[in-house]
Amino acid sequence: MFGSCLENVRNTTPLVHNITNYVTVNDVANVLLACGASPIMSDEPEDVEDIVSICKGLNINIGTLNKRTIEAMFVAGKRASALGHPLLLDPVGAGASALRTSTALSLLNTLRFSIIRGNISEIKTLALGSGTTKGVDADAADTVTEENLDVMVAFAKDFAKKNHAVTAITGAIDLVADSETCYVIRNGRPEMSKITGTGCQLSAIMTAYAVANPKNLLEASAAAVCLMGLAGELAFDRLLEGEGNSTYRNRIIDAVCHLDAAALEKGARYEIR
């Protein structure tokens, strides 16, 4: 199942439009190429309608906001919705500032997203209308654990139902849910949190997987989350003495590039609830 999602991306090379943050934009472009997709970046309001029109999916990431990019997000999102393209929201840092929180909520209330991906603090902020994060990282009090897993699974399903969108809550344990089903995913390494941009990269991959698997958004989203986590595991195992997080970032992208359907099926660690 997950293997076919991967193969569909590699066979169709979906063109993904990214309005993303300038901290990670290069890594986002490279990981899309690595997974078999094709990236394009544009955040100029006068440009985005044309760009959206030639793409098949839109990834909106609010990591570095300004007035121009905010306008572009709404213009591009409305055009993508009109075209029926998969639309993903990555509410980076929602809860950390009034601007991030209000922008994320306004996007959520204005546009119809296919997928919403964030850490638990960001998703709780969207659910409650306010919240707190540790910068762009999840607050420790919000961590998904084995002890609160049942509650968090129910929360993910409820949020997905209310927003009519596949919801991915990523962290030490990843949850990918629609209103009825939740994939509980345990791929990944804690060291991935020491690299800026693994979440941004994942959102881009998820958008590509949604484009290539439009009738199976839940499974495609879960496959993308497993892929990124598995890449983190493989990359960590390949680190040599003296190599650190900069090399680790590159090895993760390399692992995404070389993973095939069989390896993903074998390495994906998840349960369905």
C-alpha positions in Angstrom: 0.0 0.0 0.0 2.6 2.6 1.0 4.9 1.2 -1.7 2.4 2.0 -4.4 2.0 5.5 -3.0 5.8 6.0 -3.4 5.8 4.5 -6.9 3.0 6.8 -8.0 5.1 9.8 -7.0 8.1 8.6 -8.9 6.0 7.6 -12.0 4.2 11.0 -12.2 6.8 13.5 -11.0 4.2 15.9 -9.6 5.0 19.6 -9.8 4.4 21.2 -6.3 4.1 24.9 -5.6 5.7 25.9 -2.3 5.1 29.1 -0.4 7.5 28.2 2.3 10.0 29.9 4.7 13.4 31.2 3.6 15.2 29.2 6.3 14.5 25.9 4.7 13.5 26.6 1.1 16.5 25.0 -0.5 16.1 21.8 1.5 12.4 21.7 0.6 13.3 21.9 -3.1 15.9 19.2 -2.8 13.8 16.8 -0.8 11.0 17.1 -3.4 13.5 16.2 -6.1 14.8 13.3 -4.0 11.3 11.8 -3.5 10.6 12.0 -7.2 8.6 15.2 -7.4 9.4 18.6 -8.9 9.5 21.8 -6.9 8.6 25.4 -7.8 8.8 28.3 -5.3 6.9 31.6 -5.7 5.5 34.0 -3.1 4.9 37.1 -5.1 1.1 37.8 -5.2 1.2 38.9 -8.9 3.0 35.6 -9.8 1.3 32.9 -7.7 -2.0 32.5 -9.6 0.0 31.6 -12.8 2.3 29.3 -10.9 -0.6 27.5 -9.1 -2.2 27.0 -12.5 0.7 25.0 -13.9 1.2 23.0 -10.7 -0.8 20.1 -9.2 -0.5 20.9 -5.5 0.2 23.7 -3.1 2.2 23.6 0.1 1.7 26.6 2.4 4.2 27.0 5.2 4.0 30.1 7.5 7.5 29.8 9.0 8.7 33.3 7.9 5.7 35.6 7.4 5.5 39.1 5.9 2.7 41.1 4.4 3.6 40.1 0.9 3.8 36.4 1.6 0.6 36.4 3.6 -1.3 38.0 0.6 0.3 35.4 -1.7 -0.9 32.5 0.5 -4.5 33.6 0.2 -4.3 34.3 -3.5 -2.6 31.0 -4.3 -4.8 29.1 -1.9 -8.0 30.3 -3.5 -6.7 29.5 -7.0 -5.6 26.0 -6.0 -9.0 25.4 -4.4 -10.8 26.5 -7.5 -8.7 24.1 -9.6 -9.3 21.2 -7.1 -5.6 20.8 -6.3 -4.5 19.3 -3.0 -3.7 22.0 -0.5 -1.5 21.6 2.6 -1.1 23.9 5.6 2.0 23.8 7.8 1.2 26.3 10.6 4.8 26.7 11.8 5.0 28.4 15.1 1.3 29.0 15.5 0.9 30.0 19.1 4.3 31.7 19.3 3.1 35.1 18.2 -0.1 36.9 17.5 0.7 37.3 13.8 1.4 33.6 13.3 -1.6 32.5 15.2 -4.0 34.9 13.5 -2.6 34.1 10.0 -2.9 30.3 10.5 -6.4 30.6 11.8 -7.5 33.0 9.0 -6.0 30.6 6.4 -7.8 27.7 8.0 -11.1 29.5 8.1 -10.8 30.9 4.5 -9.3 28.0 2.5 -10.3 24.4 2.4 -7.2 22.4 3.1 -6.7 18.7 2.1 -4.0 18.2 4.7 -2.9 20.0 7.9 0.5 19.1 9.3 2.1 20.4 12.4 3.4 19.5 15.8 1.0 19.0 18.6 1.3 22.6 20.0 0.6 24.0 16.6 -2.4 21.8 16.0 -3.8 22.5 19.5 -3.5 26.2 18.7 -5.6 25.8 15.6 -8.1 23.8 17.5 -8.4 26.2 20.4 -7.8 29.5 18.7 -4.8 30.2 20.9 -1.9 28.4 22.5 1.8 28.4 23.3 4.8 26.9 21.6 8.5 26.8 22.4 9.4 29.0 19.4 8.6 26.7 16.4 8.9 23.6 18.5 6.2 21.8 20.5 5.8 22.7 24.1 7.0 19.8 26.3 3.6 19.7 28.0 1.9 18.8 24.7 4.1 15.7 23.8 2.3 12.7 22.4 3.2 9.8 24.6 2.2 6.2 25.1 0.3 7.2 28.2 -1.9 9.8 26.5 -2.0 8.1 23.1 -5.7 7.2 23.2 -6.6 10.8 24.0 -4.4 12.2 21.3 -5.7 9.8 18.7 -9.3 10.9 19.6 -8.1 14.6 19.4 -6.6 14.0 15.9 -9.7 12.4 14.6 -11.9 15.1 16.0 -9.7 17.9 14.5 -9.7 16.1 11.1 -13.5 15.8 11.2 -14.1 19.4 12.1 -11.8 20.7 9.4 -12.6 18.1 6.7 -8.8 17.5 6.3 -6.3 14.7 6.9 -4.5 15.8 10.0 -0.8 14.9 10.7 0.5 15.6 14.2 4.3 14.9 14.1 6.7 14.3 16.9 8.3 11.4 18.7 5.1 9.5 17.9 3.3 10.6 14.7 -0.4 10.6 14.2 -2.0 10.7 10.8 -5.8 10.8 10.9 -9.1 11.4 9.2 -12.4 11.4 11.0 -12.5 7.6 11.3 -9.0 6.2 11.2 -5.6 7.1 12.7 -2.2 5.8 11.7 0.1 5.7 14.8 3.6 5.9 13.3 6.8 5.2 15.2 9.5 5.8 12.5 12.1 8.4 13.0 15.0 9.4 15.3 15.1 12.0 18.1 18.2 13.6 16.4 15.9 14.7 13.5 14.7 17.5 15.8 18.2 19.0 15.9 18.0 19.8 12.2 16.1 22.8 11.0 13.6 21.9 8.3 12.7 18.2 8.7 9.1 19.2 9.3 9.1 21.6 6.3 10.6 18.9 4.1 7.9 16.5 5.3 5.1 18.9 4.4 6.4 19.2 0.9 6.7 15.4 0.5 3.2 15.0 1.8 1.9 17.5 -0.8 3.6 15.5 -3.5 2.2 12.3 -2.2 -1.3 13.8 -2.1 -1.0 14.9 -5.7 0.1 11.5 -6.9 -2.5 9.6 -4.8 -5.6 11.9 -4.9 -8.1 9.1 -4.0 -6.1 7.9 -1.0 -5.1 11.0 0.9 -4.9 9.4 4.3 -2.8 6.5 3.2 -0.6 8.8 1.1 0.0 11.1 4.0 0.8 8.2 6.3 3.2 6.8 3.7 5.0 10.2 3.4 5.4 10.4 7.2 6.8 6.8 7.4 9.1 7.7 4.5 10.6 10.7 6.2 11.0 8.9 9.5 12.6 5.9 7.9 14.9 8.1 6.0 16.0 9.7 9.3 16.7 6.2 10.7 18.7 5.1 7.7 20.6 8.4 7.6 21.6 8.2 11.2 22.9 4.6 10.8 25.1 5.9 8.0 26.8 8.7 9.9 30.5 8.3 10.4 32.6 9.4 13.4 32.9 13.2 13.5 29.9 13.8 11.3 27.1 16.0 12.8 23.8 17.5 12.1 24.8 19.2 8.8 25.9 15.9 7.3 22.8 14.2 8.9 20.5 16.6 6.9 22.2 15.7 3.7 22.1 12.0 4.4 18.4 12.2 5.1 17.8 13.7 1.7 20.0 11.0 0.2 18.0 8.3 2.0 14.7 9.8 0.6 16.3 9.6 -2.8 17.2 6.0 -2.6 14.3 4.5 -0.7 12.2 2.3 -2.9 8.7 0.7 -2.5 10.0 -2.5 -1.0 12.2 -0.8 1.5 9.3 1.5 2.6 6.9 -1.4 3.0 9.5 -3.3 5.1 10.7 -0.4 7.2 7.4 1.4 7.9 6.4 0.9 11.6 2.8 1.8 12.3 -0.5 0.6 13.8 -4.0 1.6 12.7 -6.5 2.8 15.3 
